């Protein structure tokens, strides 16, 4: 069991994270971390799609407004 800050062992060297956990707390922590990572990745895609869609619509809104102003100015 490590003493002190999380991630540090009493010998002063960091544990190898590629090895499987040795205690139930390590397994619970690893499973919880995988779950949180999976949920974050699955929720991230719609978020970025919505942000990019709104940015794209703002970009095209300016061009359409400019065309409309040109048409109004061209009519007598």
N, CA, C and O of each residue as an XYZ file, in Angstrom:
304
protein
N       0.843     -1.171      0.000
C       0.000      0.000      0.000
C       0.883      1.227      0.000
O       1.847      1.294      0.763
N       0.578      2.185     -0.828
C       1.409      3.379     -0.917
C       1.037      4.383      0.168
O      -0.102      4.446      0.630
N       2.018      5.145      0.545
C       1.842      6.156      1.578
C       2.084      7.515      0.942
O       2.985      7.665      0.117
N       1.289      8.499      1.318
C       1.497      9.843      0.782
C       0.555     10.128     -0.367
O      -0.571      9.634     -0.415
N       1.046     10.938     -1.290
C       0.198     11.336     -2.407
C      -0.099     10.156     -3.325
O       0.686      9.213     -3.428
N      -1.236     10.231     -3.982
C      -1.653      9.152     -4.869
C      -0.701      9.060     -6.059
O      -0.351     10.073     -6.665
N      -0.293      7.858     -6.380
C       0.601      7.637     -7.503
C       2.050      7.485     -7.103
O       2.888      7.169     -7.947
N       2.370      7.699     -5.845
C       3.750      7.579     -5.372
C       3.865      6.384     -4.450
O       2.993      6.152     -3.612
N       4.916      5.639     -4.598
C       5.159      4.502     -3.716
C       6.216      4.889     -2.682
O       6.969      5.839     -2.899
N       6.281      4.173     -1.571
C       7.269      4.518     -0.539
C       8.712      4.455     -1.034
O       9.575      5.136     -0.479
N       8.995      3.659     -2.060
C      10.360      3.547     -2.573
C      10.755      4.752     -3.417
O      11.933      4.923     -3.730
N       9.803      5.579     -3.785
C      10.108      6.762     -4.582
C       9.966      6.559     -6.075
O      10.133      7.514     -6.833
N       9.664      5.355     -6.526
C       9.466      5.134     -7.956
C       7.969      5.022     -8.242
O       7.191      4.587     -7.393
N       7.592      5.415     -9.422
C       6.182      5.391     -9.780
C       5.770      3.990    -10.199
O       6.565      3.254    -10.784
N       4.516      3.615     -9.898
C       4.059      2.275    -10.275
C       3.882      2.149    -11.792
O       3.635      3.139    -12.480
N       4.010      0.938    -12.295
C       3.811      0.663    -13.713
C       2.314      0.509    -13.954
O       1.698     -0.435    -13.459
N       1.727      1.430    -14.713
C       0.283      1.423    -14.923
C      -0.165      0.354    -15.914
O      -1.364      0.126    -16.068
N       0.769     -0.300    -16.582
C       0.410     -1.373    -17.511
C       0.100     -2.671    -16.784
O      -0.551     -3.552    -17.347
N       0.552     -2.805    -15.552
C       0.278     -4.011    -14.771
C      -1.149     -3.958    -14.227
O      -1.667     -2.877    -13.948
N      -1.787     -5.123    -14.076
C      -3.137     -5.121    -13.506
C      -3.101     -4.720    -12.029
O      -2.103     -4.950    -11.347
N      -4.184     -4.124    -11.541
C      -4.237     -3.740    -10.131
C      -4.125     -4.962     -9.223
O      -4.516     -6.067     -9.600
N      -3.590     -4.753     -8.034
C      -3.380     -5.854     -7.099
C      -4.457     -5.940     -6.031
O      -4.572     -6.964     -5.357
N      -5.244     -4.894     -5.864
C      -6.271     -4.906     -4.826
C      -7.626     -4.522     -5.424
O      -7.679     -3.968     -6.522
N      -8.722     -4.809     -4.715
C     -10.056     -4.494     -5.248
C     -10.265     -3.001     -5.500
O     -10.973     -2.625     -6.434
N      -9.664     -2.164     -4.688
C      -9.812     -0.722     -4.891
C      -9.206     -0.304     -6.229
O      -9.752      0.561     -6.914
N      -8.107     -0.898     -6.594
C      -7.487     -0.600     -7.882
C      -8.362     -1.019     -9.048
O      -8.461     -0.306    -10.047
N      -9.003     -2.189     -8.919
C      -9.904     -2.653     -9.977
C     -11.118     -1.740    -10.099
O     -11.533     -1.395    -11.205
N     -11.686     -1.350     -8.963
C     -12.856     -0.461     -8.990
C     -12.475      0.872     -9.619
O     -13.223      1.426    -10.424
N     -11.314      1.375     -9.247
C     -10.846      2.640     -9.802
C     -10.637      2.539    -11.313
O     -10.997      3.455    -12.052
N     -10.063      1.442    -11.766
C      -9.811      1.266    -13.200
C     -11.125      1.126    -13.975
O     -11.277      1.723    -15.041
N     -12.066      0.351    -13.456
C     -13.357      0.172    -14.130
C     -14.121      1.488    -14.168
O     -14.712      1.838    -15.190
N     -14.110      2.221    -13.051
C     -14.789      3.514    -13.010
C     -14.150      4.486    -14.006
O     -14.859      5.226    -14.688
N     -12.840      4.488    -14.093
C     -12.150      5.354    -15.049
C     -12.494      5.017    -16.491
O     -12.673      5.915    -17.313
N     -12.588      3.725    -16.805
C     -12.972      3.313    -18.154
C     -14.410      3.735    -18.466
O     -14.709      4.162    -19.581
N     -15.287      3.612    -17.483
C     -16.685      4.004    -17.662
C     -16.801      5.511    -17.912
O     -17.495      5.940    -18.833
N     -16.123      6.303    -17.094
C     -16.174      7.759    -17.258
C     -15.582      8.166    -18.606
O     -16.113      9.055    -19.271
N     -14.500      7.531    -19.010
C     -13.895      7.833    -20.304
C     -14.850      7.496    -21.444
O     -14.997      8.278    -22.383
N     -15.495      6.344    -21.368
C     -16.453      5.956    -22.400
C     -17.636      6.903    -22.491
O     -18.066      7.261    -23.587
N     -18.162      7.308    -21.345
C     -19.291      8.239    -21.345
C     -18.874      9.602    -21.904
O     -19.626     10.222    -22.656
N     -17.698     10.059    -21.544
C     -17.222     11.349    -22.032
C     -17.037     11.328    -23.545
O     -17.423     12.274    -24.233
N     -16.460     10.274    -24.054
C     -16.249     10.168    -25.501
C     -17.583     10.077    -26.232
O     -17.746     10.684    -27.290
N     -18.535      9.329    -25.688
C     -19.821      9.181    -26.371
C     -20.633     10.469    -26.344
O     -21.401     10.725    -27.271
N     -20.484     11.277    -25.314
C     -21.218     12.538    -25.250
C     -20.504     13.655    -25.997
O     -21.121     14.664    -26.336
N     -19.242     13.492    -26.251
C     -18.448     14.538    -26.880
C     -18.805     14.720    -28.357
O     -18.813     15.852    -28.840
N     -19.095     13.654    -29.077
C     -19.344     13.760    -30.516
C     -20.551     14.648    -30.835
O     -20.419     15.541    -31.672
N     -21.717     14.452    -30.215
C     -22.837     15.348    -30.519
C     -22.554     16.802    -30.126
O     -23.012     17.727    -30.797
N     -21.811     16.999    -29.055
C     -21.483     18.356    -28.625
C     -20.676     19.077    -29.697
O     -21.006     20.203    -30.070
N     -19.623     18.440    -30.195
C     -18.797     19.085    -31.208
C     -19.554     19.242    -32.523
O     -19.358     20.228    -33.234
N     -20.411     18.288    -32.853
C     -21.204     18.412    -34.075
C     -22.114     19.629    -33.988
O     -22.231     20.380    -34.956
N     -22.762     19.838    -32.842
C     -23.640     20.994    -32.668
C     -22.859     22.304    -32.713
O     -23.313     23.281    -33.309
N     -21.686     22.324    -32.086
C     -20.875     23.544    -32.094
C     -20.433     23.883    -33.514
O     -20.526     25.036    -33.935
N     -19.954     22.889    -34.251
C     -19.504     23.147    -35.620
C     -20.666     23.536    -36.531
O     -20.498     24.367    -37.423
N     -21.830     22.951    -36.319
C     -23.001     23.312    -37.113
C     -23.407     24.754    -36.854
O     -23.724     25.489    -37.789
N     -23.399     25.167    -35.584
C     -23.772     26.550    -35.274
C     -22.734     27.531    -35.820
O     -23.095     28.611    -36.288
N     -21.460     27.172    -35.765
C     -20.440     28.052    -36.334
C     -20.592     28.161    -37.843
O     -20.408     29.238    -38.411
N     -20.922     27.068    -38.486
C     -21.110     27.080    -39.928
C     -22.324     27.923    -40.301
O     -22.280     28.646    -41.296
N     -23.398     27.849    -39.532
C     -24.585     28.643    -39.845
C     -24.320     30.127    -39.616
O     -24.862     30.963    -40.339
N     -23.499     30.473    -38.623
C     -23.148     31.880    -38.417
C     -22.319     32.397    -39.583
O     -22.466     33.549    -39.990
N     -21.463     31.562    -40.112
C     -20.617     31.970    -41.230
C     -21.467     32.237    -42.463
O     -21.236     33.225    -43.160
N     -22.431     31.393    -42.746
C     -23.259     31.584    -43.933
C     -24.286     32.683    -43.733
O     -24.749     33.259    -44.718
N     -24.657     32.996    -42.516
C     -25.622     34.059    -42.269
C     -25.071     35.396    -42.733
O     -25.805     36.185    -43.327
N     -23.830     35.666    -42.485
C     -23.214     36.921    -42.914
C     -23.204     37.067    -44.418
O     -23.448     38.162    -44.925
N     -22.934     36.023    -45.133
C     -22.902     36.087    -46.594
C     -24.300     36.322    -47.157
O     -24.456     37.102    -48.096
N     -25.303     35.676    -46.614
C     -26.659     35.865    -47.104
C     -27.135     37.285    -46.836
O     -27.815     37.874    -47.677
N     -26.799     37.832    -45.706
C     -27.208     39.191    -45.380
C     -26.548     40.177    -46.345
O     -27.191     41.135    -46.774
N     -25.309     39.966    -46.684
C     -24.599     40.848    -47.615
C     -25.255     40.798    -48.986
O     -25.413     41.835    -49.630
N     -25.642     39.606    -49.446
C     -26.314     39.480    -50.739
C     -27.652     40.197    -50.712
O     -28.012     40.855    -51.688
N     -28.394     40.087    -49.625
C     -29.693     40.747    -49.520
C     -29.527     42.263    -49.547
O     -30.329     42.954    -50.176
N     -28.508     42.794    -48.880
C     -28.268     44.237    -48.894
C     -27.891     44.710    -50.291
O     -28.291     45.801    -50.695
N     -27.133     43.917    -51.036
C     -26.765     44.278    -52.407
C     -27.995     44.306    -53.311
O     -28.099     45.174    -54.178
N     -28.922     43.377    -53.122
C     -30.129     43.336    -53.940
C     -31.026     44.529    -53.631
O     -31.625     45.100    -54.542
N     -31.126     44.912    -52.368
C     -31.952     46.064    -51.994
C     -31.351     47.340    -52.570
O     -32.088     48.209    -53.036
N     -30.043     47.468    -52.546
C     -29.381     48.657    -53.079
C     -29.493     48.721    -54.603
O     -29.490     49.815    -55.168
N     -29.589     47.594    -55.270
C     -29.651     47.562    -56.734
C     -31.039     47.918    -57.256
O     -31.152     48.386    -58.389
N     -32.087     47.717    -56.483
C     -33.441     48.025    -56.949
C     -33.695     49.529    -56.834
O     -33.339     50.152    -55.833
N     -34.319     50.110    -57.877
C     -34.564     51.563    -57.869
C     -35.690     51.988    -56.977
O     -35.990     53.179    -56.886
